[in-house]
Amino acid sequence: MCILAVDIGTSSVKMVILDESYNILDSISIKYNYKISNIDWVELDPDEVFLAMIKGLKIMSKYRDKIQVIGFDTFSPSVSFMDKDGEMLYPIITHLDRRSKKQTKKIMEVMGKDSFQNITGVQPFTGGVSITTILWMMENRPDILDRTYKVGHLNTYIYHKLTGVWASDPTNASMMGLYETIKWGNWSEEICETFGIPMDKLPPIMPAGSIAGTLTKEISELTGLYEGIPVALGTNDAASTQVAVSNTNAGDILIISGSSEMISIISDKPIVNDNYYLRNAITPGKWQIFAITIGGFAIDWFRKEFYKDMDINTFFNVELPDVIQNYIDNTTVTFLPYLAGDRQSLEPKRGAFNGLSLDTTRKDMLAGILLGMHEPILETLNISSKFLNLNKNIKLTGGMINDQFMEVKGKLLNDYNFTVKHNCTAIGSGMLAYESLKAITFDSNVSI
């Protein structure tokens, strides 16, 4: 018996085959590219994503006699406008997209920050919630919205492609800016009516991991997998990772270190704050306190621009360890980590160095980056500690986790211990799917 788990990100789709103990038996990764245009439009071609997924499923069909369930997760927000047949009417608008700043201002003016935040748990910042993108489409491409049967995130598109079933989960719904996040409710009639968004265009909400459909004949013929394999409704990648590291209690902390630095803290209190996003967790009645800033992308940018004389291996194996060991504690340089903007601000923030002098070296500046990219994490922990009993054992995962970065985190978070977990996102999707499969009672009242 095997589990097929799929992780759909902004630049690749990753697939793993897991056994019943969630050990990885096989894995593949297929890359694609997002497109940047008009300075701040960041989109993905849905056909490229779908074809990459099909290619991966074809490769994994060698396990078709053993695969009992399929699980998946996606990045989000990943706004998707779909027709009645589930086909995309427009490219996937990613969380990196910043075209809808005007619509953020409109929501603030019409509804007010507090009224909106007390329903959704967040402020309506572009890139953080999907309502701004939907309003942009309403104003700039009403023809697309008129033809849209359902608007949701990438998980809705993928689930309909695999099963023919329309659905979203509470975590993705809470990232739309149209959902009653604070009370774990439903789509907000107040917000939809205020901004003229038809509620029938929003997908039904089901618990993450719900097995509401099975693999269609069409996908079976395209991939070689058996028709009728149960497919679990996918969730957001950070929520899936929380599952993999067994974070279910209030105060449990996850840090994901990759191209971005992300922190997600489980909370049993829906406390809003302008400095983080409040999202629904997988567990009903629990929330995620979430903050994100640039991470590995900043290191790569600095290396390419300021270390052109040094090869990549020397940079990461000699220079970076030296900076961490000898400069972190002494640098006077500070760094504002907004090279990719800020999803928590209406103003278009940009990265910046402060504290430079004629004595400043590139090592000082690199140390400043390492410190600056952790500031949002430190701030989120500080705010959360005022109303949560934080778990002193932080779960760490992501492509940037190694001995060097563990040393940085140890210096900055010296009150905490760390447990490192690898390949968590896809494993969490598989766990969610398999646990749902085991929970199904096959009687006359339950059908798939």
C-alpha positions as CSV (number, residue, x, y, z in Angstrom):
1,M,0.0,0.0,0.0
2,C,1.3,3.5,-1.0
3,I,0.3,7.1,-0.8
4,L,0.9,9.5,-3.6
5,A,1.5,13.0,-2.3
6,V,1.8,16.1,-4.6
7,D,3.2,19.5,-3.6
8,I,2.5,22.3,-6.1
9,G,4.7,25.3,-5.7
10,T,5.4,28.6,-7.5
11,S,8.3,27.1,-9.5
12,S,7.8,23.3,-9.5
13,V,5.6,20.3,-8.7
14,K,7.1,17.8,-6.4
15,M,5.7,14.3,-5.9
16,V,6.6,11.6,-3.4
17,I,5.5,8.0,-2.8
18,L,5.0,7.2,0.9
19,D,4.5,4.0,2.7
20,E,2.0,3.7,5.6
21,S,4.6,5.0,8.0
22,Y,5.1,8.0,5.9
23,N,8.6,7.0,4.8
24,I,9.5,8.3,1.3
25,L,10.0,5.5,-1.2
26,D,10.4,7.6,-4.3
27,S,10.3,11.3,-5.3
28,I,10.4,13.5,-8.4
29,S,10.4,17.2,-9.1
30,I,9.3,19.0,-12.4
31,K,10.0,22.7,-12.8
32,Y,8.2,25.5,-14.5
33,N,8.6,29.2,-14.6
34,Y,6.3,32.0,-13.4
35,K,6.0,35.1,-15.6
36,I,6.7,38.7,-14.5
37,S,5.2,41.6,-16.6
38,N,4.1,45.2,-16.1
39,I,6.7,45.4,-13.2
40,D,4.5,43.8,-10.6
41,W,2.3,41.3,-12.3
42,V,3.4,37.8,-11.4
43,E,1.5,34.9,-13.0
44,L,1.7,31.2,-13.7
45,D,0.5,29.5,-16.9
46,P,-2.1,27.0,-15.7
47,D,-1.4,24.8,-18.7
48,E,2.3,24.5,-17.7
49,V,1.3,23.6,-14.1
50,F,-1.3,21.0,-15.3
51,L,1.1,19.4,-17.8
52,A,3.9,19.3,-15.2
53,M,1.5,17.5,-12.8
54,I,0.4,15.1,-15.6
55,K,4.0,14.4,-16.4
56,G,4.7,13.6,-12.8
57,L,1.7,11.4,-12.4
58,K,2.7,9.4,-15.5
59,I,6.1,8.7,-13.9
60,M,4.5,7.7,-10.6
61,S,2.0,5.4,-12.4
62,K,4.6,2.7,-12.0
63,Y,3.2,2.4,-8.5
64,R,-0.4,2.3,-9.6
65,D,-1.1,-1.2,-8.2
66,K,-0.1,0.1,-4.8
67,I,-1.4,3.6,-4.6
68,Q,-4.5,3.7,-2.4
69,V,-5.0,7.5,-2.0
70,I,-3.8,10.7,-3.5
71,G,-3.1,13.9,-1.5
72,F,-1.8,17.3,-2.5
73,D,-1.1,20.9,-1.4
74,T,-0.6,24.1,-3.2
75,F,0.9,27.5,-2.6
76,S,-1.6,30.3,-1.9
77,P,-3.0,32.9,-2.5
78,S,-3.1,31.6,-6.1
79,V,-6.2,33.2,-7.6
80,S,-7.8,31.1,-10.2
81,F,-10.8,32.0,-12.4
82,M,-12.5,28.9,-13.8
83,D,-15.3,28.2,-16.2
84,K,-18.1,25.6,-15.7
85,D,-15.8,22.8,-17.1
86,G,-13.0,23.7,-14.7
87,E,-10.8,25.3,-17.4
88,M,-8.8,28.4,-16.5
89,L,-10.0,31.7,-18.0
90,Y,-6.9,33.6,-17.0
91,P,-3.4,32.8,-15.8
92,I,-3.0,31.9,-12.1
93,I,-2.3,35.2,-10.2
94,T,0.2,34.4,-7.5
95,H,0.9,35.7,-4.1
96,L,3.8,37.7,-5.5
97,D,1.5,39.8,-7.7
98,R,1.0,43.4,-6.7
99,R,-1.3,44.8,-9.3
100,S,-4.3,45.4,-7.0
101,K,-3.0,48.1,-4.6
102,K,-5.9,50.4,-5.8
103,Q,-8.4,47.8,-4.7
104,T,-6.8,47.5,-1.3
105,K,-7.4,51.3,-0.8
106,K,-11.0,50.9,-2.0
107,I,-11.7,48.2,0.6
108,M,-10.2,50.3,3.4
109,E,-12.3,53.3,2.3
110,V,-15.6,51.5,1.8
111,M,-15.5,49.0,4.7
112,G,-12.8,50.2,7.0
113,K,-9.7,48.3,8.1
114,D,-11.2,47.1,11.5
115,S,-14.5,46.0,10.1
116,F,-12.8,43.9,7.4
117,Q,-10.1,42.5,9.8
118,N,-12.6,41.5,12.4
119,I,-14.3,39.2,9.9
120,T,-11.4,37.9,7.9
121,G,-8.5,38.1,10.4
122,V,-6.4,40.1,8.0
123,Q,-6.0,43.4,6.4
124,P,-6.9,43.5,2.7
125,F,-3.3,43.8,1.4
126,T,-2.5,42.8,-2.2
127,G,-0.7,39.4,-2.3
128,G,-2.1,38.5,1.1
129,V,-5.8,38.0,0.3
130,S,-7.6,37.3,-3.0
131,I,-10.4,39.8,-2.8
132,T,-8.2,42.6,-4.1
133,T,-7.4,40.5,-7.2
134,I,-11.1,39.7,-7.7
135,L,-12.0,43.4,-7.5
136,W,-9.2,44.2,-10.0
137,M,-10.6,41.7,-12.4
138,M,-14.1,43.1,-11.9
139,E,-12.8,46.6,-12.8
140,N,-10.3,45.7,-15.5
141,R,-11.5,42.5,-17.1
142,P,-15.3,42.2,-16.3
143,D,-15.5,39.8,-19.3
144,I,-13.4,37.3,-17.4
145,L,-15.5,37.6,-14.2
146,D,-18.7,37.3,-16.2
147,R,-17.6,34.0,-17.7
148,T,-16.2,32.7,-14.3
149,Y,-18.2,29.8,-12.8
150,K,-16.0,29.5,-9.7
151,V,-13.2,31.6,-8.4
152,G,-10.8,30.2,-5.8
153,H,-7.2,29.2,-5.3
154,L,-5.1,26.6,-7.1
155,N,-6.3,23.8,-4.8
156,T,-9.9,24.3,-6.1
157,Y,-8.6,24.1,-9.7
158,I,-6.5,21.0,-9.1
159,Y,-9.2,19.1,-7.1
160,H,-11.8,19.7,-9.9
161,K,-9.2,18.6,-12.5
162,L,-8.5,15.4,-10.6
163,T,-12.1,14.5,-9.5
164,G,-14.6,16.8,-11.1
165,V,-15.7,18.1,-7.6
166,W,-15.8,21.8,-6.7
167,A,-14.3,22.5,-3.3
168,S,-12.1,24.7,-1.1
169,D,-10.8,24.2,2.4
170,P,-11.0,26.6,5.4
171,T,-7.3,27.5,5.3
172,N,-7.5,28.6,1.6
173,A,-10.9,30.2,2.2
174,S,-9.4,32.3,5.1
175,M,-6.7,33.6,2.6
176,M,-9.4,34.8,0.2
177,G,-10.5,37.8,2.3
178,L,-14.1,36.7,1.8
179,Y,-14.4,34.2,4.6
180,E,-15.5,34.5,8.3
181,T,-12.1,33.4,9.6
182,I,-12.6,34.7,13.1
183,K,-15.6,32.6,13.8
184,W,-14.7,29.6,11.6
185,G,-17.9,30.4,9.7
186,N,-18.6,30.5,5.9
187,W,-18.2,32.9,3.1
188,S,-19.0,36.4,4.3
189,E,-22.4,37.7,3.0
190,E,-21.5,41.1,4.3
191,I,-18.2,41.4,2.3
192,C,-19.6,39.8,-0.8
193,E,-22.7,42.1,-0.8
194,T,-20.6,45.2,0.0
195,F,-18.3,44.7,-3.0
196,G,-20.8,43.0,-5.4
197,I,-19.1,39.6,-5.5
198,P,-21.6,36.8,-6.3
199,M,-21.5,34.2,-3.6
200,D,-22.5,31.4,-6.1
201,K,-19.1,31.9,-7.8
202,L,-17.3,30.8,-4.6
203,P,-16.7,27.0,-4.2
204,P,-18.2,24.9,-1.4
205,I,-16.0,24.7,1.7
206,M,-15.0,21.3,3.0
207,P,-12.5,20.2,5.6
208,A,-8.9,19.8,4.3
209,G,-8.3,16.2,3.5
210,S,-12.0,15.5,2.7
211,I,-12.3,12.6,0.2
212,A,-15.2,14.0,-1.8
213,G,-14.2,12.5,-5.1
214,T,-12.0,10.0,-7.0
215,L,-9.7,10.1,-9.9
216,T,-11.6,10.6,-13.1
217,K,-11.5,8.5,-16.2
218,E,-9.9,11.4,-18.1
219,I,-7.0,11.7,-15.7
220,S,-6.6,8.0,-15.6
221,E,-6.3,7.8,-19.4
222,L,-3.7,10.7,-19.4
223,T,-1.5,9.3,-16.6
224,G,-1.9,5.5,-16.5
225,L,-3.2,5.7,-12.9
226,Y,-6.3,3.7,-12.0
227,E,-9.6,5.4,-12.3
228,G,-11.4,5.7,-9.0
229,I,-8.4,6.2,-6.6
230,P,-9.7,8.3,-3.7
231,V,-8.3,11.9,-3.8
232,A,-8.2,14.1,-0.7
233,L,-8.9,17.8,-0.9
234,G,-5.7,19.7,-0.8
235,T,-4.8,22.6,1.5
236,N,-2.2,25.3,1.7
237,D,1.5,24.3,1.8
238,A,2.2,25.8,5.2
239,A,-0.8,24.1,6.7
240,S,0.2,20.8,5.2
241,T,3.7,21.3,6.8
242,Q,2.1,21.8,10.2
243,V,0.5,18.4,9.8
244,A,3.8,16.8,9.0
245,V,5.5,18.1,12.1
246,S,2.5,17.2,14.3
247,N,1.8,20.8,15.3
248,T,-1.8,20.8,16.6
249,N,-1.6,22.5,20.0
250,A,-1.9,26.2,20.7
251,G,1.7,27.6,20.9
252,D,3.2,25.1,18.6
253,I,5.7,26.9,16.3
254,L,6.8,26.1,12.7
255,I,9.6,28.0,10.8
256,I,10.0,27.4,7.1
257,S,13.4,28.6,5.7
258,G,13.7,28.7,2.0
259,S,13.4,31.4,-0.6
260,S,11.3,33.1,2.1
261,E,11.4,33.0,5.9
262,M,8.0,32.0,7.2
263,I,6.6,31.5,10.7
264,S,3.4,29.8,11.5
265,I,2.1,29.5,15.1
266,I,-0.9,27.5,16.2
267,S,-3.4,29.6,18.2
268,D,-6.6,28.8,20.0
269,K,-7.5,32.5,20.2
270,P,-8.4,34.6,17.1
271,I,-6.3,37.6,18.1
272,V,-5.8,39.9,15.1
273,N,-2.7,42.1,14.7
274,D,-1.5,44.4,11.9
275,N,1.9,42.6,11.9
276,Y,0.7,39.1,10.9
277,Y,-2.0,37.2,9.1
278,L,-4.5,35.2,11.0
279,R,-5.6,32.1,9.1
280,N,-7.6,29.0,9.9
281,A,-5.5,26.0,10.8
282,I,-6.3,22.4,9.8
283,T,-7.8,21.6,13.2
284,P,-11.3,23.1,13.6
285,G,-11.4,25.9,16.2
286,K,-7.6,26.6,15.8
287,W,-5.9,29.4,13.8
288,Q,-2.5,30.0,12.3
289,I,-0.6,33.2,13.1
290,F,1.5,33.6,10.0
291,A,4.2,36.0,8.9
292,I,6.6,36.0,5.9
293,T,9.5,37.9,4.5
294,I,12.4,37.3,2.1
295,G,14.9,34.7,2.9
296,G,17.2,32.7,0.6
297,F,16.3,35.0,-2.3
298,A,18.1,37.9,-0.4
299,I,21.2,35.8,0.1
300,D,21.3,34.7,-3.5
301,W,20.8,38.3,-4.7
302,F,23.6,39.6,-2.5
303,R,25.9,36.8,-3.6
304,K,25.3,37.5,-7.3
305,E,25.8,41.3,-7.0
306,F,28.5,41.6,-4.4
307,Y,30.5,38.4,-4.7
308,K,31.0,38.1,-8.4
309,D,34.7,37.3,-7.7
310,M,33.8,34.3,-5.7
311,D,32.4,30.9,-6.8
312,I,29.2,29.6,-5.3
313,N,30.9,26.8,-3.3
314,T,33.4,29.1,-1.7
315,F,30.7,31.6,-0.8
316,F,28.5,29.1,1.0
317,N,31.2,26.9,2.4
318,V,33.8,29.5,3.5
319,E,32.5,33.0,3.4
320,L,29.0,32.5,4.9
321,P,30.3,30.4,7.8
322,D,32.9,33.1,8.6
323,V,30.2,35.8,8.5
324,I,28.0,33.8,10.8
325,Q,30.8,33.0,13.2
326,N,32.5,36.4,13.4
327,Y,30.2,39.2,12.1
328,I,26.7,38.5,13.3
329,D,27.3,39.7,16.8
330,N,29.3,42.7,15.8
331,T,27.9,44.3,12.7
332,T,26.4,47.8,12.9
333,V,24.6,47.3,9.6
334,T,20.8,46.7,9.6
335,F,18.8,45.5,6.7
336,L,15.1,46.1,5.9
337,P,14.0,42.8,4.3
338,Y,11.7,44.1,1.6
339,L,13.5,43.2,-1.6
340,A,10.3,41.5,-2.8
341,G,8.0,44.1,-1.2
342,D,5.8,43.5,1.8
343,R,2.5,41.6,1.9
344,Q,1.6,43.4,5.2
345,S,1.7,47.0,4.0
346,L,-0.3,49.3,1.8
347,E,2.9,51.2,1.0
348,P,5.3,49.8,-1.6
349,K,8.2,49.0,0.8
350,R,11.7,48.3,-0.6
351,G,14.8,46.7,0.9
352,A,17.4,49.0,2.4
353,F,20.7,49.0,4.3
354,N,21.3,51.3,7.3
355,G,24.3,52.0,9.4
356,L,26.8,52.0,6.6
357,S,30.2,53.8,7.1
358,L,33.5,53.9,5.2
359,D,34.6,51.0,7.4
360,T,31.6,48.8,6.3
361,T,32.6,45.6,4.4
362,R,30.4,43.3,2.4
363,K,30.7,40.8,5.3
364,D,29.0,43.4,7.5
365,M,26.3,43.8,5.0
366,L,25.8,40.1,4.6
367,A,25.5,39.8,8.4
368,G,22.9,42.6,8.3
369,I,20.8,40.6,5.8
370,L,21.0,37.5,8.0
371,L,19.7,39.5,10.9
372,G,17.1,41.5,9.0
373,M,15.4,38.5,7.4
374,H,14.7,37.2,10.9
375,E,13.2,40.4,12.3
376,P,9.6,39.5,11.3
377,I,9.9,36.1,13.0
378,L,11.2,37.7,16.2
379,E,8.4,40.3,16.2
380,T,5.8,37.6,15.6
381,L,7.1,35.5,18.5
382,N,7.1,38.6,20.7
383,I,3.5,39.5,19.9
384,S,2.2,36.0,20.2
385,S,3.9,35.4,23.6
386,K,1.7,38.0,25.1
387,F,-1.4,35.7,24.7
388,L,0.0,32.3,24.0
389,N,2.1,29.8,26.0
390,L,4.7,29.3,23.3
391,N,6.2,25.8,22.8
392,K,10.0,26.2,23.4
393,N,10.7,23.5,20.8
394,I,10.4,25.1,17.3
395,K,10.0,22.8,14.3
396,L,12.3,23.8,11.4
397,T,12.1,22.8,7.8
398,G,12.9,24.1,4.3
399,G,15.7,24.2,1.8
400,M,17.9,26.7,3.7
401,I,18.1,24.6,6.9
402,N,21.7,23.5,7.4
403,D,24.3,23.8,10.2
404,Q,25.1,27.4,9.2
405,F,21.6,28.7,9.4
406,M,20.9,26.7,12.5
407,E,23.7,28.7,14.1
408,V,22.1,32.0,13.1
409,K,18.8,30.9,14.5
410,G,20.4,29.6,17.7
411,K,22.0,33.1,18.3
412,L,18.8,35.0,17.7
413,L,16.4,32.5,19.3
414,N,18.5,31.3,22.2
415,D,15.5,30.7,24.4
416,Y,14.3,28.0,22.1
417,N,15.3,24.5,21.0
418,F,14.9,23.2,17.5
419,T,13.7,20.0,15.8
420,V,14.6,19.8,12.1
421,K,12.2,18.0,9.7
422,H,12.7,17.5,6.0
423,N,10.3,17.1,3.0
424,C,7.5,18.1,5.3
425,T,5.1,19.7,2.8
426,A,4.4,16.7,0.6
427,I,4.5,14.3,3.6
428,G,1.9,16.4,5.4
429,S,-0.4,16.1,2.3
430,G,0.1,12.4,2.3
431,M,-0.6,12.1,6.0
432,L,-3.8,14.2,5.7
433,A,-5.0,12.1,2.8
434,Y,-4.3,8.7,4.5
435,E,-5.8,9.7,7.8
436,S,-9.0,10.7,6.0
437,L,-9.0,7.5,4.1
438,K,-8.7,5.4,7.3
439,A,-11.5,7.5,8.9
440,I,-14.0,6.7,6.2
441,T,-16.7,4.2,7.2
442,F,-17.9,2.3,4.1
443,D,-21.6,1.9,4.8
444,S,-24.8,2.9,3.1
445,N,-24.5,6.5,4.4
446,V,-21.0,7.1,3.0
447,S,-20.0,7.2,-0.6
448,I,-17.0,8.4,-2.5
